[in-house]
Amino acid sequence: MPLAAINLRTPTSVPPEERNFLPRDPFEPWERRGQLRLVMQPAQILLMYVVVPLWFCAGMADYLCHRRSDLAHTSGAKESLIHLLMFAEMAVPLLAALLLEINALVFAIMIVAFLAHEVTALWDVSYAKTRRDISPIEQHVHSFLELIPFAAGLLLATLHWPQFLALFGLGDEPSRFVLELKREPLPPMYVVAVLAGAALLEALPYLEELWRALWTNGFRLVPRRR
């Protein structure tokens, strides 16, 4: 099919009188047309109901892999602290996507957080491999944990393409470098569900891992080699 025959309706290609119907953020449903009916872009659905839950599942799987490899007696609390650092690095863009208007500054924060996460992940594996066995399953889980944030960023960029381009000095829209709460907040139940999922499936398991490693080794960061 010729490219010209594909109907691509983006915020800049839609007539001005229809632009109010376009969503402003990846979680925000399209405005109602005619009868009360919510319409969402495919990228929004993937981001909300596939990518975010998959991230939670991968985080829990990684925690279970650590338990199976007896992290408390091998790499110890030092590795647990690295895991909490990586969680914090991903919590920043997650909170930004949930609470803030998506603009060039938010994209810049997300890119920096992603790069920091990748560097920390390299540090994590470089240390862990000297102290414990990293199974093929755990390595596969790590690939999910590294690529899911990247996939989320790509989906977010497609939903806010003008501001993503503006970050690099491209496109027709001026870049906005300001932190502001969403003008139209996300549904409270969705925000609560995501925050609860992050706390219960990410933060709490890794805090338990840290406490168990500290308690097992007399509050030493690195266990004595057996």
PyRosetta script that sets phi, psi and omega in degrees:
from pyrosetta import init, pose_from_sequence

init()
pose = pose_from_sequence("MPLAAINLRTPTSVPPEERNFLPRDPFEPWERRGQLRLVMQPAQILLMYVVVPLWFCAGMADYLCHRRSDLAHTSGAKESLIHLLMFAEMAVPLLAALLLEINALVFAIMIVAFLAHEVTALWDVSYAKTRRDISPIEQHVHSFLELIPFAAGLLLATLHWPQFLALFGLGDEPSRFVLELKREPLPPMYVVAVLAGAALLEALPYLEELWRALWTNGFRLVPRRR")
pose.set_psi(1, 129.5)
pose.set_omega(1, 178.7)
pose.set_phi(2, -59.5)
pose.set_psi(2, 143.6)
pose.set_omega(2, 180.0)
pose.set_phi(3, -58.9)
pose.set_psi(3, -34.1)
pose.set_omega(3, -178.0)
pose.set_phi(4, -65.4)
pose.set_psi(4, -20.9)
pose.set_omega(4, -177.9)
pose.set_phi(5, -83.0)
pose.set_psi(5, -10.2)
pose.set_omega(5, -179.1)
pose.set_phi(6, -82.2)
pose.set_psi(6, 129.2)
pose.set_omega(6, -178.4)
pose.set_phi(7, -90.4)
pose.set_psi(7, 98.7)
pose.set_omega(7, 178.5)
pose.set_phi(8, -102.1)
pose.set_psi(8, 109.7)
pose.set_omega(8, -179.7)
pose.set_phi(9, -104.2)
pose.set_psi(9, 99.6)
pose.set_omega(9, 178.2)
pose.set_phi(10, -105.2)
pose.set_psi(10, 167.9)
pose.set_omega(10, -179.8)
pose.set_phi(11, -54.8)
pose.set_psi(11, -27.7)
pose.set_omega(11, -179.3)
pose.set_phi(12, -89.1)
pose.set_psi(12, -17.8)
pose.set_omega(12, -178.8)
pose.set_phi(13, -95.7)
pose.set_psi(13, -14.8)
pose.set_omega(13, 178.9)
pose.set_phi(14, -77.5)
pose.set_psi(14, 139.6)
pose.set_omega(14, 178.1)
pose.set_phi(15, -54.1)
pose.set_psi(15, 146.7)
pose.set_omega(15, -177.1)
pose.set_phi(16, -53.7)
pose.set_psi(16, -37.8)
pose.set_omega(16, -177.0)
pose.set_phi(17, -68.0)
pose.set_psi(17, -14.4)
pose.set_omega(17, -179.2)
pose.set_phi(18, -103.7)
pose.set_psi(18, -6.2)
pose.set_omega(18, -172.0)
pose.set_phi(19, -68.2)
pose.set_psi(19, -23.4)
pose.set_omega(19, 178.2)
pose.set_phi(20, -64.5)
pose.set_psi(20, -15.2)
pose.set_omega(20, 180.0)
pose.set_phi(21, -86.3)
pose.set_psi(21, -6.6)
pose.set_omega(21, -177.7)
pose.set_phi(22, -86.7)
pose.set_psi(22, 143.7)
pose.set_omega(22, -179.5)
pose.set_phi(23, -71.6)
pose.set_psi(23, 150.9)
pose.set_omega(23, 179.4)
pose.set_phi(24, -94.9)
pose.set_psi(24, -17.5)
pose.set_omega(24, -179.2)
pose.set_phi(25, -146.0)
pose.set_psi(25, 165.4)
pose.set_omega(25, -171.3)
pose.set_phi(26, -67.0)
pose.set_psi(26, -17.9)
pose.set_omega(26, -177.7)
pose.set_phi(27, -103.0)
pose.set_psi(27, -7.8)
pose.set_omega(27, -172.7)
pose.set_phi(28, -85.3)
pose.set_psi(28, 122.8)
pose.set_omega(28, 179.1)
pose.set_phi(29, -66.9)
pose.set_psi(29, 153.6)
pose.set_omega(29, 177.2)
pose.set_phi(30, -64.2)
pose.set_psi(30, 150.3)
pose.set_omega(30, 178.0)
pose.set_phi(31, -61.9)
pose.set_psi(31, 159.2)
pose.set_omega(31, -175.2)
pose.set_phi(32, -80.4)
pose.set_psi(32, 134.5)
pose.set_omega(32, 177.0)
pose.set_phi(33, -115.5)
pose.set_psi(33, 127.1)
pose.set_omega(33, 179.9)
pose.set_phi(34, 64.0)
pose.set_psi(34, -117.7)
pose.set_omega(34, 178.0)
pose.set_phi(35, -70.5)
pose.set_psi(35, 162.2)
pose.set_omega(35, -178.4)
pose.set_phi(36, -68.1)
pose.set_psi(36, 108.0)
pose.set_omega(36, -176.2)
pose.set_phi(37, -152.3)
pose.set_psi(37, 128.8)
pose.set_omega(37, -179.1)
pose.set_phi(38, -99.2)
pose.set_psi(38, 128.5)
pose.set_omega(38, -180.0)
pose.set_phi(39, -122.0)
pose.set_psi(39, 133.0)
pose.set_omega(39, -178.9)
pose.set_phi(40, -124.6)
pose.set_psi(40, 148.0)
pose.set_omega(40, 175.8)
pose.set_phi(41, -71.6)
pose.set_psi(41, 149.8)
pose.set_omega(41, 178.2)
pose.set_phi(42, -55.0)
pose.set_psi(42, -39.7)
pose.set_omega(42, -179.7)
pose.set_phi(43, -62.6)
pose.set_psi(43, -35.7)
pose.set_omega(43, 177.5)
pose.set_phi(44, -64.0)
pose.set_psi(44, -44.6)
pose.set_omega(44, -178.9)
pose.set_phi(45, -63.1)
pose.set_psi(45, -44.9)
pose.set_omega(45, 179.5)
pose.set_phi(46, -61.9)
pose.set_psi(46, -41.5)
pose.set_omega(46, -178.1)
pose.set_phi(47, -68.0)
pose.set_psi(47, -43.4)
pose.set_omega(47, -176.0)
pose.set_phi(48, -74.3)
pose.set_psi(48, -46.1)
pose.set_omega(48, -166.2)
pose.set_phi(49, -111.3)
pose.set_psi(49, -1.3)
pose.set_omega(49, 177.0)
pose.set_phi(50, -121.9)
pose.set_psi(50, -58.0)
pose.set_omega(50, -172.8)
pose.set_phi(51, -66.1)
pose.set_psi(51, -50.2)
pose.set_omega(51, -178.2)
pose.set_phi(52, -63.1)
pose.set_psi(52, -49.9)
pose.set_omega(52, 176.7)
pose.set_phi(53, -60.9)
pose.set_psi(53, -35.5)
pose.set_omega(53, 179.3)
pose.set_phi(54, -64.6)
pose.set_psi(54, -36.4)
pose.set_omega(54, 177.1)
pose.set_phi(55, -62.4)
pose.set_psi(55, -44.1)
pose.set_omega(55, 177.8)
pose.set_phi(56, -61.0)
pose.set_psi(56, -44.6)
pose.set_omega(56, -179.2)
pose.set_phi(57, -64.0)
pose.set_psi(57, -40.7)
pose.set_omega(57, 179.4)
pose.set_phi(58, -66.2)
pose.set_psi(58, -38.5)
pose.set_omega(58, 177.8)
pose.set_phi(59, -62.9)
pose.set_psi(59, -43.1)
pose.set_omega(59, 177.6)
pose.set_phi(60, -66.3)
pose.set_psi(60, -38.8)
pose.set_omega(60, 177.5)
pose.set_phi(61, -62.3)
pose.set_psi(61, -39.5)
pose.set_omega(61, 178.5)
pose.set_phi(62, -63.8)
pose.set_psi(62, -42.6)
pose.set_omega(62, 177.8)
pose.set_phi(63, -59.3)
pose.set_psi(63, -43.8)
pose.set_omega(63, 179.6)
pose.set_phi(64, -65.3)
pose.set_psi(64, -35.8)
pose.set_omega(64, 176.3)
pose.set_phi(65, -63.6)
pose.set_psi(65, -38.8)
pose.set_omega(65, 179.0)
pose.set_phi(66, -63.7)
pose.set_psi(66, -42.2)
pose.set_omega(66, 178.9)
pose.set_phi(67, -62.9)
pose.set_psi(67, -42.0)
pose.set_omega(67, -177.9)
pose.set_phi(68, -64.7)
pose.set_psi(68, -32.4)
pose.set_omega(68, -179.7)
pose.set_phi(69, -88.2)
pose.set_psi(69, 7.9)
pose.set_omega(69, 176.4)
pose.set_phi(70, 59.1)
pose.set_psi(70, 52.1)
pose.set_omega(70, -178.6)
pose.set_phi(71, -55.4)
pose.set_psi(71, -36.7)
pose.set_omega(71, -176.0)
pose.set_phi(72, -59.4)
pose.set_psi(72, -31.8)
pose.set_omega(72, -178.5)
pose.set_phi(73, -101.2)
pose.set_psi(73, -1.7)
pose.set_omega(73, -176.0)
pose.set_phi(74, -116.0)
pose.set_psi(74, -80.2)
pose.set_omega(74, -179.0)
pose.set_phi(75, -86.6)
pose.set_psi(75, -21.5)
pose.set_omega(75, 169.3)
pose.set_phi(76, 69.9)
pose.set_psi(76, -160.7)
pose.set_omega(76, -173.5)
pose.set_phi(77, -65.4)
pose.set_psi(77, -25.5)
pose.set_omega(77, 178.9)
pose.set_phi(78, -59.7)
pose.set_psi(78, -45.6)
pose.set_omega(78, 178.7)
pose.set_phi(79, -68.6)
pose.set_psi(79, -35.6)
pose.set_omega(79, 177.5)
pose.set_phi(80, -61.2)
pose.set_psi(80, -39.4)
pose.set_omega(80, 177.7)
pose.set_phi(81, -65.1)
pose.set_psi(81, -37.2)
pose.set_omega(81, 176.4)
pose.set_phi(82, -63.7)
pose.set_psi(82, -39.7)
pose.set_omega(82, 177.8)
pose.set_phi(83, -62.8)
pose.set_psi(83, -42.0)
pose.set_omega(83, 178.2)
pose.set_phi(84, -65.7)
pose.set_psi(84, -35.0)
pose.set_omega(84, 176.1)
pose.set_phi(85, -63.5)
pose.set_psi(85, -43.2)
pose.set_omega(85, 178.9)
pose.set_phi(86, -64.8)
pose.set_psi(86, -38.1)
pose.set_omega(86, 176.4)
pose.set_phi(87, -61.9)
pose.set_psi(87, -43.5)
pose.set_omega(87, 179.2)
pose.set_phi(88, -62.7)
pose.set_psi(88, -38.2)
pose.set_omega(88, 179.8)
pose.set_phi(89, -64.4)
pose.set_psi(89, -32.5)
pose.set_omega(89, 177.8)
pose.set_phi(90, -87.1)
pose.set_psi(90, -22.3)
pose.set_omega(90, 178.1)
pose.set_phi(91, -67.0)
pose.set_psi(91, -31.4)
pose.set_omega(91, -179.2)
pose.set_phi(92, -62.3)
pose.set_psi(92, -54.8)
pose.set_omega(92, 177.6)
pose.set_phi(93, -66.0)
pose.set_psi(93, -30.4)
pose.set_omega(93, 177.7)
pose.set_phi(94, -63.4)
pose.set_psi(94, -47.5)
pose.set_omega(94, 178.9)
pose.set_phi(95, -64.2)
pose.set_psi(95, -37.8)
pose.set_omega(95, 178.8)
pose.set_phi(96, -62.3)
pose.set_psi(96, -43.3)
pose.set_omega(96, 179.9)
pose.set_phi(97, -66.1)
pose.set_psi(97, -33.9)
pose.set_omega(97, -178.1)
pose.set_phi(98, -76.6)
pose.set_psi(98, -35.8)
pose.set_omega(98, -167.2)
pose.set_phi(99, -113.4)
pose.set_psi(99, -23.5)
pose.set_omega(99, -170.7)
pose.set_phi(100, -108.7)
pose.set_psi(100, 153.9)
pose.set_omega(100, 169.6)
pose.set_phi(101, -64.6)
pose.set_psi(101, 134.2)
pose.set_omega(101, -177.5)
pose.set_phi(102, -83.6)
pose.set_psi(102, 115.5)
pose.set_omega(102, 178.6)
pose.set_phi(103, -141.7)
pose.set_psi(103, -170.1)
pose.set_omega(103, -175.6)
pose.set_phi(104, -61.6)
pose.set_psi(104, -39.2)
pose.set_omega(104, -179.9)
pose.set_phi(105, -64.4)
pose.set_psi(105, -42.5)
pose.set_omega(105, 179.0)
pose.set_phi(106, -63.7)
pose.set_psi(106, -40.5)
pose.set_omega(106, 176.0)
pose.set_phi(107, -61.7)
pose.set_psi(107, -40.6)
pose.set_omega(107, 179.2)
pose.set_phi(108, -63.2)
pose.set_psi(108, -42.0)
pose.set_omega(108, 177.6)
pose.set_phi(109, -61.8)
pose.set_psi(109, -42.7)
pose.set_omega(109, -179.3)
pose.set_phi(110, -64.6)
pose.set_psi(110, -40.0)
pose.set_omega(110, 179.6)
pose.set_phi(111, -65.3)
pose.set_psi(111, -43.8)
pose.set_omega(111, 178.8)
pose.set_phi(112, -62.7)
pose.set_psi(112, -43.2)
pose.set_omega(112, 179.9)
pose.set_phi(113, -63.1)
pose.set_psi(113, -40.5)
pose.set_omega(113, 179.4)
pose.set_phi(114, -64.4)
pose.set_psi(114, -44.7)
pose.set_omega(114, 179.8)
pose.set_phi(115, -64.6)
pose.set_psi(115, -40.0)
pose.set_omega(115, 177.0)
pose.set_phi(116, -62.8)
pose.set_psi(116, -39.4)
pose.set_omega(116, 178.6)
pose.set_phi(117, -63.2)
pose.set_psi(117, -40.6)
pose.set_omega(117, 179.9)
pose.set_phi(118, -65.6)
pose.set_psi(118, -41.2)
pose.set_omega(118, 178.4)
pose.set_phi(119, -65.1)
pose.set_psi(119, -42.6)
pose.set_omega(119, 179.2)
pose.set_phi(120, -65.2)
pose.set_psi(120, -38.2)
pose.set_omega(120, 178.1)
pose.set_phi(121, -62.3)
pose.set_psi(121, -39.2)
pose.set_omega(121, 177.1)
pose.set_phi(122, -63.9)
pose.set_psi(122, -41.9)
pose.set_omega(122, 176.5)
pose.set_phi(123, -61.1)
pose.set_psi(123, -43.5)
pose.set_omega(123, -178.9)
pose.set_phi(124, -58.2)
pose.set_psi(124, -52.2)
pose.set_omega(124, -177.0)
pose.set_phi(125, -68.3)
pose.set_psi(125, -37.1)
pose.set_omega(125, 180.0)
pose.set_phi(126, -62.1)
pose.set_psi(126, -37.3)
pose.set_omega(126, 177.4)
pose.set_phi(127, -76.9)
pose.set_psi(127, -46.9)
pose.set_omega(127, -173.5)
pose.set_phi(128, -61.4)
pose.set_psi(128, -38.2)
pose.set_omega(128, -175.3)
pose.set_phi(129, -65.9)
pose.set_psi(129, -18.9)
pose.set_omega(129, 178.3)
pose.set_phi(130, -84.6)
pose.set_psi(130, -9.9)
pose.set_omega(130, -174.2)
pose.set_phi(131, -120.6)
pose.set_psi(131, -24.2)
pose.set_omega(131, -175.7)
pose.set_phi(132, -151.2)
pose.set_psi(132, 168.9)
pose.set_omega(132, 178.5)
pose.set_phi(133, -81.9)
pose.set_psi(133, 130.9)
pose.set_omega(133, 175.3)
pose.set_phi(134, -107.2)
pose.set_psi(134, 106.1)
pose.set_omega(134, -173.0)
pose.set_phi(135, -70.4)
pose.set_psi(135, 160.5)
pose.set_omega(135, 174.9)
pose.set_phi(136, -56.5)
pose.set_psi(136, -36.7)
pose.set_omega(136, 178.9)
pose.set_phi(137, -64.0)
pose.set_psi(137, -44.3)
pose.set_omega(137, 179.4)
pose.set_phi(138, -63.9)
pose.set_psi(138, -39.3)
pose.set_omega(138, 177.3)
pose.set_phi(139, -61.9)
pose.set_psi(139, -38.1)
pose.set_omega(139, 178.2)
pose.set_phi(140, -66.8)
pose.set_psi(140, -40.4)
pose.set_omega(140, 176.7)
pose.set_phi(141, -61.5)
pose.set_psi(141, -39.6)
pose.set_omega(141, 178.5)
pose.set_phi(142, -60.0)
pose.set_psi(142, -37.3)
pose.set_omega(142, 179.6)
pose.set_phi(143, -62.8)
pose.set_psi(143, -36.5)
pose.set_omega(143, 175.7)
pose.set_phi(144, -66.0)
pose.set_psi(144, -45.5)
pose.set_omega(144, -176.6)
pose.set_phi(145, -64.3)
pose.set_psi(145, -26.4)
pose.set_omega(145, 179.1)
pose.set_phi(146, -85.3)
pose.set_psi(146, -35.3)
pose.set_omega(146, -174.7)
pose.set_phi(147, -88.8)
pose.set_psi(147, -26.0)
pose.set_omega(147, -179.1)
pose.set_phi(148, -61.2)
pose.set_psi(148, -45.6)
pose.set_omega(148, 176.3)
pose.set_phi(149, -61.0)
pose.set_psi(149, -35.8)
pose.set_omega(149, 177.9)
pose.set_phi(150, -64.7)
pose.set_psi(150, -44.0)
pose.set_omega(150, 178.0)
pose.set_phi(151, -62.5)
pose.set_psi(151, -41.4)
pose.set_omega(151, 178.4)
pose.set_phi(152, -61.5)
pose.set_psi(152, -40.9)
pose.set_omega(152, 178.7)
pose.set_phi(153, -64.5)
pose.set_psi(153, -39.1)
pose.set_omega(153, 178.0)
pose.set_phi(154, -64.7)
pose.set_psi(154, -43.8)
pose.set_omega(154, 178.4)
pose.set_phi(155, -63.0)
pose.set_psi(155, -40.9)
pose.set_omega(155, 179.1)
pose.set_phi(156, -64.2)
pose.set_psi(156, -37.9)
pose.set_omega(156, 179.5)
pose.set_phi(157, -65.2)
pose.set_psi(157, -38.9)
pose.set_omega(157, 179.1)
pose.set_phi(158, -65.4)
pose.set_psi(158, -28.8)
pose.set_omega(158, -179.4)
pose.set_phi(159, -82.9)
pose.set_psi(159, -19.2)
pose.set_omega(159, -179.9)
pose.set_phi(160, -133.2)
pose.set_psi(160, 49.3)
pose.set_omega(160, -173.6)
pose.set_phi(161, -56.9)
pose.set_psi(161, -44.5)
pose.set_omega(161, -179.5)
pose.set_phi(162, -58.1)
pose.set_psi(162, -42.7)
pose.set_omega(162, 179.4)
pose.set_phi(163, -73.3)
pose.set_psi(163, -31.2)
pose.set_omega(163, 175.7)
pose.set_phi(164, -64.9)
pose.set_psi(164, -44.7)
pose.set_omega(164, 176.6)
pose.set_phi(165, -65.1)
pose.set_psi(165, -38.8)
pose.set_omega(165, -178.2)
pose.set_phi(166, -61.9)
pose.set_psi(166, -30.4)
pose.set_omega(166, 178.2)
pose.set_phi(167, -58.5)
pose.set_psi(167, -32.2)
pose.set_omega(167, -179.0)
pose.set_phi(168, -101.7)
pose.set_psi(168, 15.0)
pose.set_omega(168, 178.5)
pose.set_phi(169, 75.0)
pose.set_psi(169, 22.4)
pose.set_omega(169, -178.5)
pose.set_phi(170, -112.0)
pose.set_psi(170, 167.8)
pose.set_omega(170, 177.2)
pose.set_phi(171, 80.4)
pose.set_psi(171, -180.0)
pose.set_omega(171, -176.6)
pose.set_phi(172, -98.0)
pose.set_psi(172, -15.2)
pose.set_omega(172, -175.0)
pose.set_phi(173, -90.1)
pose.set_psi(173, 133.1)
pose.set_omega(173, 177.7)
pose.set_phi(174, -67.9)
pose.set_psi(174, 144.2)
pose.set_omega(174, 179.4)
pose.set_phi(175, -71.7)
pose.set_psi(175, 144.8)
pose.set_omega(175, 178.1)
pose.set_phi(176, -114.7)
pose.set_psi(176, 116.9)
pose.set_omega(176, 179.2)
pose.set_phi(177, -112.1)
pose.set_psi(177, 76.0)
pose.set_omega(177, 179.8)
pose.set_phi(178, -149.6)
pose.set_psi(178, 141.1)
pose.set_omega(178, 175.7)
pose.set_phi(179, -95.9)
pose.set_psi(179, 118.5)
pose.set_omega(179, 179.5)
pose.set_phi(180, -143.6)
pose.set_psi(180, 144.1)
pose.set_omega(180, 177.2)
pose.set_phi(181, -65.4)
pose.set_psi(181, 154.6)
pose.set_omega(181, 179.8)
pose.set_phi(182, -58.2)
pose.set_psi(182, 133.8)
pose.set_omega(182, 177.2)
pose.set_phi(183, -65.1)
pose.set_psi(183, -32.8)
pose.set_omega(183, 174.6)
pose.set_phi(184, -123.7)
pose.set_psi(184, 98.1)
pose.set_omega(184, -173.9)
pose.set_phi(185, -59.3)
pose.set_psi(185, 154.8)
pose.set_omega(185, 176.4)
pose.set_phi(186, -67.3)
pose.set_psi(186, 159.5)
pose.set_omega(186, 176.1)
pose.set_phi(187, -54.9)
pose.set_psi(187, 127.2)
pose.set_omega(187, -176.2)
pose.set_phi(188, -54.8)
pose.set_psi(188, -37.7)
pose.set_omega(188, -177.5)
pose.set_phi(189, -64.9)
pose.set_psi(189, -36.2)
pose.set_omega(189, 179.1)
pose.set_phi(190, -69.0)
pose.set_psi(190, -43.6)
pose.set_omega(190, 179.0)
pose.set_phi(191, -60.6)
pose.set_psi(191, -45.2)
pose.set_omega(191, 179.4)
pose.set_phi(192, -62.0)
pose.set_psi(192, -42.1)
pose.set_omega(192, -179.3)
pose.set_phi(193, -63.1)
pose.set_psi(193, -42.6)
pose.set_omega(193, -179.8)
pose.set_phi(194, -67.2)
pose.set_psi(194, -45.3)
pose.set_omega(194, 179.6)
pose.set_phi(195, -64.4)
pose.set_psi(195, -39.3)
pose.set_omega(195, 178.0)
pose.set_phi(196, -65.6)
pose.set_psi(196, -41.2)
pose.set_omega(196, 177.3)
pose.set_phi(197, -62.0)
pose.set_psi(197, -42.4)
pose.set_omega(197, 178.9)
pose.set_phi(198, -64.2)
pose.set_psi(198, -38.3)
pose.set_omega(198, -179.3)
pose.set_phi(199, -71.8)
pose.set_psi(199, -46.6)
pose.set_omega(199, -172.9)
pose.set_phi(200, -78.9)
pose.set_psi(200, -34.1)
pose.set_omega(200, -174.3)
pose.set_phi(201, -103.6)
pose.set_psi(201, -9.9)
pose.set_omega(201, -179.2)
pose.set_phi(202, -122.3)
pose.set_psi(202, -64.4)
pose.set_omega(202, -173.0)
pose.set_phi(203, -65.8)
pose.set_psi(203, -53.2)
pose.set_omega(203, -175.9)
pose.set_phi(204, -61.6)
pose.set_psi(204, -44.9)
pose.set_omega(204, 177.6)
pose.set_phi(205, -59.2)
pose.set_psi(205, -39.0)
pose.set_omega(205, -179.3)
pose.set_phi(206, -75.2)
pose.set_psi(206, -29.7)
pose.set_omega(206, 172.5)
pose.set_phi(207, -67.2)
pose.set_psi(207, -39.8)
pose.set_omega(207, 175.5)
pose.set_phi(208, -62.5)
pose.set_psi(208, -41.1)
pose.set_omega(208, 177.8)
pose.set_phi(209, -60.2)
pose.set_psi(209, -43.0)
pose.set_omega(209, 179.4)
pose.set_phi(210, -63.8)
pose.set_psi(210, -47.7)
pose.set_omega(210, -179.5)
pose.set_phi(211, -61.8)
pose.set_psi(211, -43.3)
pose.set_omega(211, -179.5)
pose.set_phi(212, -62.7)
pose.set_psi(212, -41.2)
pose.set_omega(212, 179.8)
pose.set_phi(213, -67.1)
pose.set_psi(213, -40.4)
pose.set_omega(213, 178.8)
pose.set_phi(214, -67.1)
pose.set_psi(214, -45.5)
pose.set_omega(214, -177.4)
pose.set_phi(215, -64.6)
pose.set_psi(215, -39.7)
pose.set_omega(215, -178.2)
pose.set_phi(216, -65.9)
pose.set_psi(216, -31.3)
pose.set_omega(216, -172.6)
pose.set_phi(217, -111.8)
pose.set_psi(217, 25.2)
pose.set_omega(217, 177.4)
pose.set_phi(218, 62.2)
pose.set_psi(218, 34.6)
pose.set_omega(218, 177.8)
pose.set_phi(219, 64.7)
pose.set_psi(219, 27.2)
pose.set_omega(219, 168.6)
pose.set_phi(220, -88.8)
pose.set_psi(220, 143.9)
pose.set_omega(220, -180.0)
pose.set_phi(221, -71.2)
pose.set_psi(221, -37.5)
pose.set_omega(221, -177.4)
pose.set_phi(222, -119.4)
pose.set_psi(222, 123.2)
pose.set_omega(222, 179.9)
pose.set_phi(223, -67.2)
pose.set_psi(223, 155.6)
pose.set_omega(223, 171.5)
pose.set_phi(224, -69.7)
pose.set_psi(224, 142.4)
pose.set_omega(224, 179.6)
pose.set_phi(225, -69.1)
pose.set_psi(225, 138.0)
pose.set_omega(225, -179.4)
pose.set_phi(226, -92.4)
pose.dump_pdb("model.pdb")
